Protein backbone atom coordinates (compact mmCIF):
# COMPACT_ATOMS: atom_id res chain seq x y z
CA UNK A 1 0.00 0.00 0.00
CA UNK A 2 2.75 2.48 0.95
CA UNK A 3 4.57 1.76 -2.34
CA UNK A 4 1.33 2.55 -4.23
CA UNK A 5 1.05 5.89 -2.41
CA UNK A 6 4.70 6.72 -3.09
CA UNK A 7 4.32 5.88 -6.79
CA UNK A 8 1.60 8.55 -7.13
CA UNK A 9 4.15 11.26 -6.40
CA UNK A 10 6.95 10.11 -8.71
CA UNK A 11 7.87 12.05 -11.87
CA UNK A 12 5.94 10.79 -14.86
CA UNK A 13 2.92 9.63 -12.86
CA UNK A 14 -0.29 10.51 -14.72
CA UNK A 15 -3.07 11.47 -12.35
CA UNK A 16 -6.45 9.85 -13.09
CA UNK A 17 -8.50 12.01 -15.45
CA UNK A 18 -11.60 13.63 -13.97
CA UNK A 19 -14.39 14.23 -16.50
CA UNK A 20 -17.65 16.11 -15.99
CA UNK A 21 -20.43 17.01 -18.41
CA UNK A 22 -21.38 20.67 -17.96
CA UNK A 23 -25.02 21.51 -18.62
CA UNK A 24 -26.83 24.81 -18.21
CA UNK A 25 -28.42 23.29 -15.11
CA UNK A 26 -24.95 22.66 -13.63
CA UNK A 27 -23.92 26.25 -14.46
CA UNK A 28 -27.12 27.59 -12.87
CA UNK A 29 -26.58 25.46 -9.75
CA UNK A 30 -23.04 26.82 -9.44
CA UNK A 31 -24.39 30.37 -9.79
CA UNK A 32 -26.85 29.64 -7.00
CA UNK A 33 -24.16 28.18 -4.75
CA UNK A 34 -21.61 30.92 -5.43
CA UNK A 35 -23.95 33.89 -5.67
CA UNK A 36 -22.39 34.83 -9.04
CA UNK A 37 -25.35 35.54 -11.32
CA UNK A 38 -23.42 37.38 -14.03
CA UNK A 39 -25.70 37.11 -17.08
CA UNK A 40 -22.84 35.75 -19.21
CA UNK A 41 -23.33 32.58 -17.14
CA UNK A 42 -27.08 32.37 -16.57
CA UNK A 43 -28.94 34.37 -19.21
CA UNK A 44 -28.85 32.71 -22.67
CA UNK A 45 -30.46 35.73 -24.38
CA UNK A 46 -27.92 38.14 -22.90
CA UNK A 47 -25.00 35.77 -23.56
CA UNK A 48 -26.07 35.29 -27.20
CA UNK A 49 -25.00 38.88 -27.85
CA UNK A 50 -21.72 38.53 -25.93
CA UNK A 51 -18.24 37.55 -27.07
CA UNK A 52 -18.92 33.78 -26.98
CA UNK A 53 -22.45 33.76 -28.42
CA UNK A 54 -23.75 31.60 -25.59
CA UNK A 55 -23.49 31.19 -21.83
CA UNK A 56 -20.21 30.07 -20.34
CA UNK A 57 -19.43 28.28 -17.10
CA UNK A 58 -17.80 30.12 -14.23
CA UNK A 59 -14.02 29.87 -14.29
CA UNK A 60 -13.97 29.00 -10.61
CA UNK A 61 -16.31 26.08 -11.30
CA UNK A 62 -13.66 24.68 -13.64
CA UNK A 63 -11.06 25.24 -10.94
CA UNK A 64 -13.28 23.38 -8.47
CA UNK A 65 -13.22 20.33 -10.76
CA UNK A 66 -9.42 20.54 -10.82
CA UNK A 67 -9.38 20.69 -7.02
CA UNK A 68 -11.63 17.64 -6.83
CA UNK A 69 -9.26 15.64 -9.05
CA UNK A 70 -6.24 16.82 -7.04
CA UNK A 71 -7.90 15.89 -3.74
CA UNK A 72 -8.77 12.43 -5.07
CA UNK A 73 -5.11 11.96 -6.04
CA UNK A 74 -3.70 13.26 -2.75
CA UNK A 75 -6.26 11.64 -0.42
CA UNK A 76 -7.58 15.08 0.51
CA UNK A 77 -4.13 16.59 1.00
CA UNK A 78 -4.52 19.18 -1.72
CA UNK A 79 -7.14 21.15 0.25
CA UNK A 80 -4.86 21.05 3.30
CA UNK A 81 -1.44 21.82 1.83
CA UNK A 82 -1.50 22.03 -1.96
CA UNK A 83 -0.80 25.13 -4.01
CA UNK A 84 -1.93 25.95 -7.52
CA UNK A 85 -1.05 28.57 -10.11
CA UNK A 86 -3.53 28.71 -13.00
CA UNK A 87 -4.45 30.60 -16.10
CA UNK A 88 -7.94 30.49 -17.57
CA UNK A 89 -7.36 30.19 -21.30
CA UNK A 90 -10.72 29.28 -22.80
CA UNK A 91 -14.46 29.15 -22.12
CA UNK A 92 -16.55 26.17 -21.05
CA UNK A 93 -19.95 25.99 -22.75
CA UNK A 94 -23.10 24.15 -21.73
CA UNK A 95 -22.83 20.72 -23.36
CA UNK A 96 -19.04 20.54 -23.00
CA UNK A 97 -17.35 17.73 -21.12
CA UNK A 98 -14.46 19.04 -19.04
CA UNK A 99 -11.49 16.69 -18.70
CA UNK A 100 -8.99 17.55 -15.97
CA UNK A 101 -5.60 15.87 -16.16
CA UNK A 102 -2.15 16.29 -14.68
CA UNK A 103 1.27 14.70 -14.74
CA UNK A 104 3.89 14.82 -11.99
CA UNK A 105 6.82 16.67 -13.59
CA UNK A 106 9.37 16.43 -10.82
CA UNK A 107 10.00 16.58 -7.10
CA UNK A 108 11.11 20.05 -6.01
CA UNK A 109 11.91 21.82 -2.77
CA UNK A 110 9.41 24.56 -1.98
CA UNK A 111 9.12 26.27 1.38
CA UNK A 112 11.56 23.79 2.89
CA UNK A 113 9.42 20.80 1.88
CA UNK A 114 9.58 18.23 -0.88
CA UNK A 115 6.73 18.80 -3.32
CA UNK A 116 5.44 16.97 -6.35
CA UNK A 117 5.20 19.60 -9.08
CA UNK A 118 2.48 18.76 -11.59
CA UNK A 119 1.51 20.15 -14.97
CA UNK A 120 -2.29 20.63 -14.87
CA UNK A 121 -4.48 20.85 -17.98
CA UNK A 122 -8.25 21.14 -18.36
CA UNK A 123 -9.72 20.56 -21.81
CA UNK A 124 -13.06 20.41 -23.53
CA UNK A 125 -12.26 18.19 -26.48
CA UNK A 126 -9.28 19.78 -28.20
CA UNK A 127 -9.85 23.20 -26.59
CA UNK A 128 -7.61 24.01 -23.65
CA UNK A 129 -9.67 25.66 -20.90
CA UNK A 130 -7.29 26.01 -17.98
CA UNK A 131 -3.59 25.36 -17.50
CA UNK A 132 -1.40 25.54 -14.47
CA UNK A 133 1.14 24.21 -12.08
CA UNK A 134 0.34 22.33 -8.89
CA UNK A 135 2.60 21.87 -5.88
CA UNK A 136 1.71 19.11 -3.44
CA UNK A 137 3.90 18.40 -0.40
CA UNK A 138 4.82 14.73 -0.22
CA UNK A 139 6.37 14.37 3.26
CA UNK A 140 5.33 11.22 5.07
CA UNK A 141 4.50 9.60 1.74
CA UNK A 142 7.80 7.62 1.70
CA UNK A 143 8.83 9.17 -1.56
CA UNK A 144 12.51 8.81 -2.37
C-alpha positions in Angstrom: 0.0 0.0 0.0 2.8 2.5 1.0 4.6 1.8 -2.3 1.3 2.6 -4.2 1.1 5.9 -2.4 4.7 6.7 -3.1 4.3 5.9 -6.8 1.6 8.5 -7.1 4.2 11.3 -6.4 7.0 10.1 -8.7 7.9 12.0 -11.9 5.9 10.8 -14.9 2.9 9.6 -12.9 -0.3 10.5 -14.7 -3.1 11.5 -12.4 -6.4 9.8 -13.1 -8.5 12.0 -15.5 -11.6 13.6 -14.0 -14.4 14.2 -16.5 -17.6 16.1 -16.0 -20.4 17.0 -18.4 -21.4 20.7 -18.0 -25.0 21.5 -18.6 -26.8 24.8 -18.2 -28.4 23.3 -15.1 -25.0 22.7 -13.6 -23.9 26.2 -14.5 -27.1 27.6 -12.9 -26.6 25.5 -9.7 -23.0 26.8 -9.4 -24.4 30.4 -9.8 -26.9 29.6 -7.0 -24.2 28.2 -4.7 -21.6 30.9 -5.4 -24.0 33.9 -5.7 -22.4 34.8 -9.0 -25.3 35.5 -11.3 -23.4 37.4 -14.0 -25.7 37.1 -17.1 -22.8 35.8 -19.2 -23.3 32.6 -17.1 -27.1 32.4 -16.6 -28.9 34.4 -19.2 -28.8 32.7 -22.7 -30.5 35.7 -24.4 -27.9 38.1 -22.9 -25.0 35.8 -23.6 -26.1 35.3 -27.2 -25.0 38.9 -27.8 -21.7 38.5 -25.9 -18.2 37.5 -27.1 -18.9 33.8 -27.0 -22.4 33.8 -28.4 -23.7 31.6 -25.6 -23.5 31.2 -21.8 -20.2 30.1 -20.3 -19.4 28.3 -17.1 -17.8 30.1 -14.2 -14.0 29.9 -14.3 -14.0 29.0 -10.6 -16.3 26.1 -11.3 -13.7 24.7 -13.6 -11.1 25.2 -10.9 -13.3 23.4 -8.5 -13.2 20.3 -10.8 -9.4 20.5 -10.8 -9.4 20.7 -7.0 -11.6 17.6 -6.8 -9.3 15.6 -9.0 -6.2 16.8 -7.0 -7.9 15.9 -3.7 -8.8 12.4 -5.1 -5.1 12.0 -6.0 -3.7 13.3 -2.8 -6.3 11.6 -0.4 -7.6 15.1 0.5 -4.1 16.6 1.0 -4.5 19.2 -1.7 -7.1 21.1 0.3 -4.9 21.0 3.3 -1.4 21.8 1.8 -1.5 22.0 -2.0 -0.8 25.1 -4.0 -1.9 26.0 -7.5 -1.1 28.6 -10.1 -3.5 28.7 -13.0 -4.5 30.6 -16.1 -7.9 30.5 -17.6 -7.4 30.2 -21.3 -10.7 29.3 -22.8 -14.5 29.2 -22.1 -16.5 26.2 -21.1 -19.9 26.0 -22.7 -23.1 24.1 -21.7 -22.8 20.7 -23.4 -19.0 20.5 -23.0 -17.3 17.7 -21.1 -14.5 19.0 -19.0 -11.5 16.7 -18.7 -9.0 17.6 -16.0 -5.6 15.9 -16.2 -2.2 16.3 -14.7 1.3 14.7 -14.7 3.9 14.8 -12.0 6.8 16.7 -13.6 9.4 16.4 -10.8 10.0 16.6 -7.1 11.1 20.0 -6.0 11.9 21.8 -2.8 9.4 24.6 -2.0 9.1 26.3 1.4 11.6 23.8 2.9 9.4 20.8 1.9 9.6 18.2 -0.9 6.7 18.8 -3.3 5.4 17.0 -6.3 5.2 19.6 -9.1 2.5 18.8 -11.6 1.5 20.1 -15.0 -2.3 20.6 -14.9 -4.5 20.8 -18.0 -8.2 21.1 -18.4 -9.7 20.6 -21.8 -13.1 20.4 -23.5 -12.3 18.2 -26.5 -9.3 19.8 -28.2 -9.9 23.2 -26.6 -7.6 24.0 -23.6 -9.7 25.7 -20.9 -7.3 26.0 -18.0 -3.6 25.4 -17.5 -1.4 25.5 -14.5 1.1 24.2 -12.1 0.3 22.3 -8.9 2.6 21.9 -5.9 1.7 19.1 -3.4 3.9 18.4 -0.4 4.8 14.7 -0.2 6.4 14.4 3.3 5.3 11.2 5.1 4.5 9.6 1.7 7.8 7.6 1.7 8.8 9.2 -1.6 12.5 8.8 -2.4 
